[in-house]
Amino acid sequence: MGTGAENWFAGLDVGLRAQSPACLAPFAGIGIFSGGNTKRIRVTGAGIDTDDDGSVDEMGKRKDDLNFAASIYAEVGVHFCINCSTRLTASAQYHVTTEERDADFRFFGFSLSFLNEVECWEPLEK
């Protein structure tokens, strides 16, 4: 399995976050990811017949390497409301994978959300 730094993954990601009800809202969360990836690897010198033509180790041959990935993760981040319907989010996740510990990885994310119905939080009156 590759790491988040090397490959793309497609799958299902489900998480739960706890946050304060404010315009600048730090949050913490946990989640799980399950999915997979594929990458083309060079097989010259590997003793593999990649296309079932009876020829092994053909010059420049490659094959698809399919991988399953699953992880649990902890997450921290912050939401910032630009206005009542637009929000910026920055987050960091640490994924503990089903593979060996050297396959664990960090994931950093930034997003811009356009929300339909959000109650704007007014600053506290003095």
Backbone as a ProteinNet text record, in pm:
[ID]
protein_1_A
[PRIMARY]
MGTGAENWFAGLDVGLRAQSPACLAPFAGIGIFSGGNTKRIRVTGAGIDTDDDGSVDEMGKRKDDLNFAASIYAEVGVHFCINCSTRLTASAQYHVTTEERDADFRFFGFSLSFLNEVECWEPLEK
[TERTIARY]
84.1	0	88.3	49.2	123.1	78.2	134.9	94.9	21.5	-37.3	-108.4	-18.2	112.5	205.9	237.2	212.5	252.5	138.5	21.7	-83	-216.4	-306	-443.5	-522.4	-629.1	-717.2	-861.3	-945.2	-1088.1	-1159.3	-1257.8	-1327.3	-1428.4	-1463.6	-1562.2	-1493.6	-1525.1	-1467.8	-1583	-1588.7	-1694.9	-1630.2	-1674	-1614.4	-1716.8	-1674.8	-1757.5	-1672.8	-1729.3	-1656.4	-1734.4	-1662.5	-1720.7	-1661.1	-1748.8	-1699.8	-1782.5	-1726.8	-1798.9	-1889.4	-2001.9	-2092.9	-2049.4	-1945.6	-1893.3	-1847.2	-1824.7	-1777.4	-1635.8	-1553.8	-1421.1	-1430.4	-1444.1	-1478.4	-1372.9	-1290.2	-1198.4	-1279.3	-1227.5	-1296.8	-1196.1	-1246.5	-1170.1	-1262.7	-1204.5	-1289	-1215.5	-1293.7	-1241.3	-1311.9	-1251.9	-1315.8	-1253.8	-1315.7	-1264.1	-1262.8	-1168.8	-1158.5	-1143.9	-1211	-1195.9	-1203.1	-1105.9	-1104.5	-986.3	-945.1	-834.4	-769.3	-664.2	-594	-532.9	-485.3	-413.7	-299	-190.9	-79.8	-10	53.3	127.3	268.5	311.8	446.9	525	653.9	742	769.2	756.4	776.9	895.3	971.3	1090	1186.1	1228.4	1319.2	1249.1	1114.6	1040.6	998.8	1022.1	983	833.1	762.1	616.3	574.3	480.3	418.7	293.8	300.8	192.1	74.1	94.6	-14.4	-47	-0.9	-29.5	8.1	118	162.4	278	311.6	417.7	556.2	568.8	698.7	710.9	817.1	840.5	946.8	933.6	1031	1051.2	940.5	951.3	997.8	1079.4	1136.5	1027.2	1036	943.6	804.1	779.9	646.1	605.8	479.5	421.6	292.4	248.2	119.4	52.8	-79.6	-154.6	-138.2	-104.1	-93.5	-212.4	-309.2	-429.4	-408.5	-450.4	-433.3	-562	-588.6	-698.2	-639.1	-710.6	-662	-774.6	-740.6	-836.2	-759.2	-823.7	-757.3	-860.3	-814.5	-888.8	-804.5	-869.1	-790.5	-845.8	-755.7	-789.8	-772.8	-853.8	-853.3	-866.7	-797.1	-814.8	-820.6	-889.4	-898.8	-975	-1005.5	-1078.3	-1166.4	-1289.5	-1380.8	-1378	-1385	-1396.7	-1507.8	-1610	-1723.1	-1687.2	-1691.3	-1668.7	-1795.7	-1910.2	-2042	-2137.8	-2267.5	-2363.8	-2371.5	-2320.9	-2331.5	-2197.4	-2087.6	-1955.7	-1861.7	-1792.5	-1705.2	-1573.1	-1462.3	-1330.1	-1299.3	-1234.5	-1195.9	-1052.8	-975.1	-839.6	-836.4	-778.2	-775.3	-650.1	-619.3	-507.7	-556.1	-523.2	-562.2	-437.9	-440.5	-334.5	-401.8	-368.3	-429.8	-343.1	-404.2	-341.3	-401.4	-318.7	-367.1	-368.4	-427.1	-429.8	-297.2	-207.8	-75.8	22.3	149	252.3	256.3	314.4	315.3	386	476.6	541.2	446.4	326.9	226.6	130.2	137.1	53.9	91.3	-3.2	27.6	-53.4	-7	-76.8	-146.5	-260.6	-335.7	-375.9	-342.9	-378.3	-479.6	-584.7	-688.8	-730.8	-769.4	-825.9	-949.2	-1058.2	-1179.5	-1256.2	-1336.5	-1427.8	-1566.5	-1657.1	-1792.1	-1894.7	-1992.6	-2106.1	-2227.4	-2280.1	-2385.2	-2520.7	-2625.6	-2760.4	-2820.9	-2845	-2911.6	-2826.5	-2762.8	-2678.4	-2719.1	-2732.1	-2762.9	-2634.2	-2633	-2513.5	-2499.2	-2380.1	-2352.2	-2308.9	-2384.5	-2353.5	-2250.1	-2162.5	-2068.7	-2143.7	-2086.6	-2150	-2153	-2266.3	-2277.3	-2210	-2147.8	-2077.7	-2169.6
-117.8	0	123.6	222.8	348	435.9	552.4	648	762.9	847.4	963.8	1059.2	1051.6	1141.4	1095	968.5	915.5	888.8	851.9	800.4	867.2	849.4	891.8	773.9	801.4	699.2	738.2	641.5	664.4	571.6	624.3	540.3	617.3	561.4	618.8	670.3	795.1	858.9	907.3	860.2	898.8	950.5	1067.6	1124.8	1194.3	1223	1292.6	1403.3	1526.3	1641.5	1706	1758.8	1841	1980.3	2082.1	2218.7	2315	2432.3	2537	2612.1	2666.1	2741.3	2886.8	2909.5	3045.1	3064.7	3189.1	3218.8	3165	3173.3	3112.1	2990.3	2871.3	2751.5	2642.4	2624.7	2511.2	2381.8	2271.8	2144.4	2030.6	1919.8	1795.3	1684.2	1581	1474.2	1342.8	1241.3	1108.3	1058.7	961.5	910	780.5	724	602.5	623.5	560.6	564.4	421.8	391.3	261.6	284.6	234.6	254.1	184.3	234.2	171.2	264.1	214.3	290.2	194.3	249.5	172.4	257.7	194.2	266.1	172.9	230.8	152.7	132	6.9	-22.9	-91.7	-68.1	-131.9	-274.4	-370.9	-511.1	-573.6	-495.2	-547.5	-597.3	-722.3	-781.5	-846.2	-846.5	-903.2	-1047.9	-1100	-1237.9	-1254.8	-1151.1	-1154.9	-1144.6	-1231.5	-1221.9	-1136.8	-1008.8	-914.7	-925.2	-974.1	-977.1	-1117.6	-1219.4	-1360.2	-1398	-1340.2	-1376.4	-1476.1	-1526.6	-1626	-1566.5	-1433.7	-1369	-1298.8	-1331.3	-1274.9	-1166.4	-1062.2	-954.1	-881.5	-849	-774.1	-631.9	-575.8	-443.2	-336.7	-256	-145.1	-184.3	-309.9	-354.5	-297.6	-268.8	-219.1	-295.1	-293.2	-352	-266.5	-281.6	-210.4	-283.5	-209.3	-263.1	-208.7	-296.5	-256.3	-275.9	-177.3	-182.3	-145.7	-212.9	-178.3	-97.5	2.2	84	106.5	96.4	128	195.3	291.8	361.5	419.3	446	528.4	653.2	764.1	886.8	979.9	1059.6	1170.9	1298.5	1399	1522.1	1643.6	1750.1	1880.1	1985.2	2094.4	2198.2	2318.9	2407.8	2529.2	2570.2	2614.1	2673.4	2824.6	2899.7	3045.6	3089	3152.5	3199.4	3332.6	3333.8	3457.8	3542.6	3476.7	3537.6	3424.4	3448.4	3346.9	3223.9	3232.6	3117.5	3069	3126.8	3086.7	3061.1	2947.5	2908.9	2851.6	2895.3	2838.4	2734.8	2625.2	2522	2480	2465.1	2407.8	2293.3	2179.6	2064.7	1981.4	1901.2	1807.4	1674.1	1565.7	1431.2	1344.1	1250.9	1149.2	1013.4	942.7	814.2	698.7	608.4	483	376.5	318.8	227.8	82.3	-0.7	-144.8	-211	-134.7	-186.2	-164.8	-184.4	-159.4	-10.9	23.3	161.9	256.8	209.2	300.4	342.9	284.6	325.7	430.1	457.1	562.5	696.1	788.4	915.1	1030.3	1151.9	1275.6	1328.9	1392.1	1452.6	1593	1693.3	1832	1877.3	1944.4	1986.8	2130.9	2193.6	2328.4	2323	2385.6	2383.5	2514.1	2540.3	2654.4	2595.6	2621.5	2564.8	2673.6	2640.9	2729.1	2660.6	2719.5	2658.1	2719.5	2638.6	2687	2766.7	2701.5	2768.1	2756.1	2864.6	2866.7	2984.5	2959.1	3067.8	3143.6	3271	3351.6	3374.3	3359.4	3383.9	3529.1	3598.4	3739.1	3749.7	3848.6	3866.7	3897.3	3857.6	3882.8	4033	4079.9	4221.8	4247	4364.4	4399.2	4468.1
0	0	0	-72.2	-72.3	41.5	49.5	152.6	88.5	171.6	121.3	45.8	70.2	3.2	-138.9	-171.2	-300.6	-397	-348.3	-434.1	-409.5	-504.5	-486.3	-432.6	-358.4	-306.7	-336.9	-364.6	-381	-284.4	-212.3	-116.4	-36.2	79	167.6	293.1	330.2	448.2	535.3	660	752.1	879.5	925.5	1045.5	1133.3	1253.8	1351.2	1412.2	1416.5	1470.3	1583.6	1681.2	1787.2	1773	1774.3	1755.3	1838	1857.6	1930.1	1832.1	1880.9	1793.2	1780.4	1702.5	1685.8	1542.6	1507.1	1371.4	1349.9	1452.2	1449.7	1540.8	1480.1	1557	1543.1	1645.8	1644.4	1657.5	1601.7	1615.7	1631.4	1683.1	1693.8	1647.2	1589.1	1538.8	1524.6	1490.2	1459.6	1334.9	1266.6	1147	1101.1	997.4	934	783.6	717.6	572.3	522.1	412.3	346.9	197	125.1	-19.4	-81.7	-195.4	-264.9	-363.7	-423.3	-525.8	-625.6	-732.6	-833	-883.2	-917.7	-979.3	-1076.6	-1176.4	-1276.4	-1223.7	-1219.2	-1173.2	-1284.2	-1287.4	-1385.7	-1339.9	-1429.3	-1392.8	-1465.7	-1541.6	-1607	-1500.2	-1512	-1415.2	-1297.7	-1300.2	-1187.7	-1211.1	-1332.6	-1363.6	-1376.7	-1424.8	-1435.8	-1581.9	-1624.2	-1756.3	-1739.3	-1772.3	-1743	-1838.4	-1960.2	-2057.7	-2107.7	-2035.4	-2068.2	-2210.6	-2263.2	-2398.1	-2395.3	-2274.3	-2261.5	-2250.2	-2261.9	-2253.2	-2118.3	-2045.9	-1913.2	-1923	-1842.9	-1835.3	-1968.2	-2036	-2160.1	-2129.8	-2215.4	-2196	-2181.6	-2074.8	-2054.9	-2011.2	-1975.7	-1937.3	-1801.4	-1789.1	-1664.6	-1638.3	-1512.1	-1478.1	-1372.1	-1361.8	-1258.8	-1126.6	-1023	-888	-809.7	-775.8	-704.4	-555	-476	-331.4	-260	-148.8	-58.7	55.9	102	213	313.2	439.7	545.3	658.1	723.4	833.2	928.5	1049.2	1144.2	1163.8	1194	1208	1314.1	1366.6	1455.1	1373.2	1403.7	1324	1414.8	1381.1	1444.6	1334.1	1362.6	1262	1312.6	1219.3	1253.9	1135.1	1168	1069.7	1090.5	981.1	989.1	894.9	950.3	869.1	803.4	672.6	599.1	606.3	583.7	602.9	639.1	637	682.4	592.6	471.5	382	326.5	371	320.4	437.6	432.8	544.3	491.6	551.5	525.3	633.6	594.8	691.5	663.8	769.8	762	862.4	820.7	911.4	889.1	990.1	983.3	1040	970.2	1013.2	1022.7	1118.1	1125.9	1110.3	1002.4	969.4	1017.5	1094.4	1135.2	1043.8	956.3	852.7	898.2	814.2	839.7	802.3	743.7	706.6	821	792.5	893.2	928	1042.6	1089.3	993.2	909.7	814.3	702.6	695.1	596.8	654.1	785.4	844.5	780.3	775.6	709.9	766.9	738.6	774.5	650.1	672.6	563.6	607.1	526.2	555.5	452	497.7	405.7	426.3	317.5	317.5	229.8	275.2	193.3	207.7	107.4	104.1	86.2	181.4	177.6	152.3	68.6	44	105.9	213.1	292.8	260.7	267.1	236.8	350.8	461.2	571.7	697	731.5	849.4	935.4	1063.2	1155.7	1181.7	1155.6	1181.9	1330.8	1379.7	1520	1537	1615.3	1640.8	1750.9	1746	1856.8	1985.5	2096.3	2225.7	2253.7	2305.1	2338.8	2470.6	2483.2	2606.8	2703.1
[MASK]
++++++++++++++++++++++++++++++++++++++++++++++++++++++++++++++++++++++++++++++++++++++++++++++++++++++++++++++++++++++++++++++

